[in-house]
């Protein structure tokens, strides 16, 4: 554990896991606050970190599913981490976030793997978009809470949210250059958070901010630490889209691309909406 | 519990959950056998069924993540089901499949929700493919095990597996009409299995069957029982694709479409391969 948390990047501070003996705890961050609780990406990264820094953990993040069971209140929480199964080159972990009398507020399963060399193939190329440096940043005063912790440069499908709902559905797809603000080198932890760093697809298609909450999110990591070290990037291209909005739930797919054209992670989530 | 399991469809037989007091058990099915264990779709459906038939379950399947932790041996297993969190209109369940001395061989998390009416929107139409009735069925003697329990009619990307690996990667995408064989009306349970009823994408791109195993699979259900009753279908169009094959792991995306053009479910999985 770092001796002086003040030196930490705000993301590492917000997703810190503290150990007192075998008890693991964390705390919500006001900087990464969302509508009615912490930014889901910060919660995901905190839960992944709790398993990642466990002494028995072997291998690198391969898959992470986070289920957002209930609103998380401002303040502290406990993190229960359990190694469910250890194989020769992979591990399965179960993680629960527990808050006071509320009980379990989030659950997660994580798979870690020691990735061996193999044939490599990426069928599709990164979308051809305007480079980040030629695009303006979204003004950071336009939103409060967690969006201020990222630099957003929309190549397409930017936020145009009004006070009333669209009559006709707008495009659900956005391509946006994402970076931590201040910059931070991308690792598995920040990928697990950036997978959730998109505005709700329902806001885009209906052109307005409506009640919304992620229910479950799954992220697959397509690179290991060596691959990420070779990229050594602080920003990436996020592409988000949706298949369907129906009976109060909608999905979201996300691709996270390195500027060099490498697919770092893919993610999907299912979210509640009221519209 | 049905009094005479002989009357059950093979799928319902293979995914049966038996209750003795509070103990839940199941058994692998030889009909739905895969290379080194049961068909992952049957395991997923069995775990979903264990929660679905629990007395405290409310709402309908919204999200299901299954982690395949270790090979499941032929024979019986216990299923541990736990209601982690119940909200006003949603529930979070945790499910574990435990086998003798092996311990936990699979874990799952399931979200159930009472789906309320809302604005509906499906941005993309079903792919325009040849209707099922104009396509030949894959000869059922071409494969052993679980593929014989489905009728496959490939509209594109059919299996052309040889003894040696392709030099050049073939297309990872398949569009295939899928139905239980014998026919069975599609419900959430069969959707949870059909989400896994694709041949490994690595077999398609490399043109050969290589060591392969699903590690984790997540399925989102975009319809409820009323929607499925309105469709009343026994077959659907499955579209599978992949983003990346790298360092022994590859992803797979899947869309399950009703013949009427409605997106019933989407799924993604991450799988190990050796090639």
Boltz contact constraints between the chains, C-beta under 6 A:
constraints:
  - contact:
      token1: [A, 63]
      token2: [B, 216]
      max_distance: 6.0
  - contact:
      token1: [A, 63]
      token2: [B, 270]
      max_distance: 6.0
  - contact:
      token1: [A, 65]
      token2: [B, 65]
      max_distance: 6.0
  - contact:
      token1: [A, 67]
      token2: [B, 92]
      max_distance: 6.0
  - contact:
      token1: [A, 67]
      token2: [B, 109]
      max_distance: 6.0
  - contact:
      token1: [A, 69]
      token2: [B, 85]
      max_distance: 6.0
  - contact:
      token1: [A, 69]
      token2: [B, 92]
      max_distance: 6.0
  - contact:
      token1: [A, 84]
      token2: [B, 104]
      max_distance: 6.0
  - contact:
      token1: [A, 84]
      token2: [B, 107]
      max_distance: 6.0
  - contact:
      token1: [A, 85]
      token2: [B, 69]
      max_distance: 6.0
  - contact:
      token1: [A, 85]
      token2: [B, 70]
      max_distance: 6.0
  - contact:
      token1: [A, 85]
      token2: [B, 104]
      max_distance: 6.0
  - contact:
      token1: [A, 92]
      token2: [B, 67]
      max_distance: 6.0
  - contact:
      token1: [A, 92]
      token2: [B, 69]
      max_distance: 6.0
  - contact:
      token1: [A, 104]
      token2: [B, 84]
      max_distance: 6.0
  - contact:
      token1: [A, 104]
      token2: [B, 85]
      max_distance: 6.0
  - contact:
      token1: [A, 107]
      token2: [B, 84]
      max_distance: 6.0
  - contact:
      token1: [A, 107]
      token2: [B, 109]
      max_distance: 6.0
  - contact:
      token1: [A, 109]
      token2: [B, 67]
      max_distance: 6.0
  - contact:
      token1: [A, 109]
      token2: [B, 107]
      max_distance: 6.0
  - contact:
      token1: [A, 111]
      token2: [B, 215]
      max_distance: 6.0
  - contact:
      token1: [A, 111]
      token2: [B, 216]
      max_distance: 6.0
  - contact:
      token1: [A, 115]
      token2: [B, 247]
      max_distance: 6.0
  - contact:
      token1: [A, 115]
      token2: [B, 248]
      max_distance: 6.0
  - contact:
      token1: [A, 116]
      token2: [B, 248]
      max_distance: 6.0
  - contact:
      token1: [A, 118]
      token2: [B, 247]
      max_distance: 6.0
  - contact:
      token1: [A, 118]
      token2: [B, 248]
      max_distance: 6.0
  - contact:
      token1: [A, 119]
      token2: [B, 275]
      max_distance: 6.0
  - contact:
      token1: [A, 120]
      token2: [B, 246]
      max_distance: 6.0
  - contact:
      token1: [A, 121]
      token2: [B, 169]
      max_distance: 6.0
  - contact:
      token1: [A, 121]
      token2: [B, 245]
      max_distance: 6.0
  - contact:
      token1: [A, 122]
      token2: [B, 244]
      max_distance: 6.0
  - contact:
      token1: [A, 123]
      token2: [B, 172]
      max_distance: 6.0
  - contact:
      token1: [A, 169]
      token2: [B, 121]
      max_distance: 6.0
  - contact:
      token1: [A, 172]
      token2: [B, 123]
      max_distance: 6.0
  - contact:
      token1: [A, 215]
      token2: [B, 111]
      max_distance: 6.0
  - contact:
      token1: [A, 216]
      token2: [B, 63]
      max_distance: 6.0
  - contact:
      token1: [A, 216]
      token2: [B, 111]
      max_distance: 6.0
  - contact:
      token1: [A, 218]
      token2: [B, 218]
      max_distance: 6.0
  - contact:
      token1: [A, 220]
      token2: [B, 251]
      max_distance: 6.0
  - contact:
      token1: [A, 220]
      token2: [B, 270]
      max_distance: 6.0
  - contact:
      token1: [A, 222]
      token2: [B, 244]
      max_distance: 6.0
  - contact:
      token1: [A, 222]
      token2: [B, 246]
      max_distance: 6.0
  - contact:
      token1: [A, 243]
      token2: [B, 263]
      max_distance: 6.0
  - contact:
      token1: [A, 243]
      token2: [B, 266]
      max_distance: 6.0
  - contact:
      token1: [A, 244]
      token2: [B, 122]
      max_distance: 6.0
  - contact:
      token1: [A, 244]
      token2: [B, 222]
      max_distance: 6.0
  - contact:
      token1: [A, 244]
      token2: [B, 263]
      max_distance: 6.0
  - contact:
      token1: [A, 245]
      token2: [B, 121]
      max_distance: 6.0
  - contact:
      token1: [A, 246]
      token2: [B, 120]
      max_distance: 6.0
  - contact:
      token1: [A, 246]
      token2: [B, 222]
      max_distance: 6.0
  - contact:
      token1: [A, 247]
      token2: [B, 115]
      max_distance: 6.0
  - contact:
      token1: [A, 247]
      token2: [B, 118]
      max_distance: 6.0
  - contact:
      token1: [A, 248]
      token2: [B, 115]
      max_distance: 6.0
  - contact:
      token1: [A, 248]
      token2: [B, 116]
      max_distance: 6.0
  - contact:
      token1: [A, 248]
      token2: [B, 118]
      max_distance: 6.0
  - contact:
      token1: [A, 251]
      token2: [B, 220]
      max_distance: 6.0
  - contact:
      token1: [A, 251]
      token2: [B, 266]
      max_distance: 6.0
  - contact:
      token1: [A, 263]
      token2: [B, 243]
      max_distance: 6.0
  - contact:
      token1: [A, 263]
      token2: [B, 244]
      max_distance: 6.0
  - contact:
      token1: [A, 266]
      token2: [B, 243]
      max_distance: 6.0
  - contact:
      token1: [A, 266]
      token2: [B, 251]
      max_distance: 6.0
  - contact:
      token1: [A, 268]
      token2: [B, 268]
      max_distance: 6.0
  - contact:
      token1: [A, 270]
      token2: [B, 63]
      max_distance: 6.0
  - contact:
      token1: [A, 270]
      token2: [B, 220]
      max_distance: 6.0
  - contact:
      token1: [A, 275]
      token2: [B, 119]
      max_distance: 6.0
